[in-house]
Amino acid sequence: MNDTLTAFAQAKIDELEAKSLRRTLKPTHRTDGVHVVRGGREYVSFSCNDYLGLSHHPRVKAAAIVAVEAYGVGSGASRLVTGDNPLLGQLEARLAALKGADAACVFGSGYLANSGIIPTFVGPQDVVIVDELAHACIWAGATLTGAPIVAFRHNDVADLEAKLAEHRGKARRALVATDGVFSMDGDMAPLDAISRACRAQDAWLLVDDAHGLGVLGGGAGTARLFPEAQIDLHMGTLSKAIGGYGAYVCASRPVVDLIKTRTRTVVYTTGLPPANAAAAIAALDVIECEPELVAAPVARARRLTGSLGLPEAQSAIVPVVLGEAERALEAAADLERQGLLAVAIRPPTVPAGTARLRLAFCALHSEDQVDQLAEAVRPWVGA
Ligand SMILES: *Cc1c(COP(=O)(O)O)cnc(C)c1O
């Protein structure tokens, strides 16, 4: 035991607590796509990314159970050793077909995917240009490159062009990275214009579509809404609408081949458990067969934005920005008293002064549940 370590941790926690920025875990039992039990009480949750309720879908669960019985619970090694269960390749073929790409590679998680992919293609002589609101794991991957990292203003293509003009010439190679749907704001990146800016300056484009897959573009994701966009690296996760765990990137065959031989978060990590791949394949089956289910989360989100006079939802995510962390916590507590779970999102997950309720809608929310949420949120937005 090292007392200075403990003292350091305690001081840091006290400092965060004083700023309403301390976070704590709360054991939560999700009983289906929308209901959770916490502290003995049941809530209707608007804080799950399980947009289609597939984490509890009978067909998806059954596929995972069959795979556990056949292959066990773990993959046993890195994929490059003995962890490459054939289900992983089957899942990759499905994802590549869905994205219209040649090939795909699956990962243990989205965080692992972005922190591994970006440094595979970018080094210290290059440049990474990132939307300022892109997900934390894009920044983690960018940091690992050793390259200069340049932020462009959120969804501002003119600023992206300016940053490319300023930095591209000095760099050997350039990678631009953005979310397809922004996780804390719910808006879409203008992928067609971003892609044009990248082509004009020979910059590669990575799109993280964690929140688009299964929800936008008939389930194929955000890129389907921008048919002109040329995306070099289609990254996304299996942990949101797909309902399970894991991630993927779809790209050309040589790009995927290089990832499979060099990306550290593929080589030096255990393969995705076979049951996760089986569940994801079953989830893609459901997405392909049930267009009404796929359309429902955005319809629910729009019902709320329409009711409160907020800008129309572009995805299953609606931010209700409240300002200071304390106010977001008070709003979340108020909703919680009414049986509604909408977790307050605070800095550093979002910029200072933009603490918010991040509302996420599931196909399984009833219209009545959405209306109840709207009435509970109304006093906080003054609508
Ligand atoms: C959730 C998320 C990730 C991380 O995915 P995990 O599989 O949860 O690690 C990456 N990018 C975005 C945009 C996300 O929302």
The ligand as an SDF file (V2000), in Angstrom:
LIG
                    3D

 15 15  0  0  0  0  0  0  0  0999 V2000
  -20.0420    3.8380  -27.8650 C   0  0  0  0  0  0  0  0  0  0  0  0
  -19.1550    4.4450  -28.8660 C   0  0  0  0  0  0  0  0  0  0  0  0
  -17.8930    3.9250  -29.1140 C   0  0  0  0  0  0  0  0  0  0  0  0
  -17.2910    2.8660  -28.2470 C   0  0  0  0  0  0  0  0  0  0  0  0
  -17.8140    1.6370  -28.5230 O   0  0  0  0  0  0  0  0  0  0  0  0
  -17.6940    0.4740  -27.4150 P   0  0  0  0  0  0  0  0  0  0  0  0
  -17.9730   -0.7520  -28.1800 O   0  0  0  0  0  0  0  0  0  0  0  0
  -18.7170    0.7910  -26.3810 O   0  0  0  0  0  0  0  0  0  0  0  0
  -16.2940    0.5370  -26.8830 O   0  0  0  0  0  0  0  0  0  0  0  0
  -17.1690    4.4360  -30.1570 C   0  0  0  0  0  0  0  0  0  0  0  0
  -17.6390    5.4610  -30.8880 N   0  0  0  0  0  0  0  0  0  0  0  0
  -18.8260    6.0210  -30.6500 C   0  0  0  0  0  0  0  0  0  0  0  0
  -19.2840    7.1580  -31.4980 C   0  0  0  0  0  0  0  0  0  0  0  0
  -19.6150    5.5320  -29.6160 C   0  0  0  0  0  0  0  0  0  0  0  0
  -20.7810    6.1060  -29.3540 O   0  0  0  0  0  0  0  0  0  0  0  0
  1  2  1  0
  2  3  1  0
  2 14  2  0
  3  4  1  0
  3 10  2  0
  4  5  1  0
  5  6  1  0
  6  7  2  0
  6  8  1  0
  6  9  1  0
 10 11  1  0
 11 12  2  0
 12 13  1  0
 12 14  1  0
 14 15  1  0
M  END
$$$$
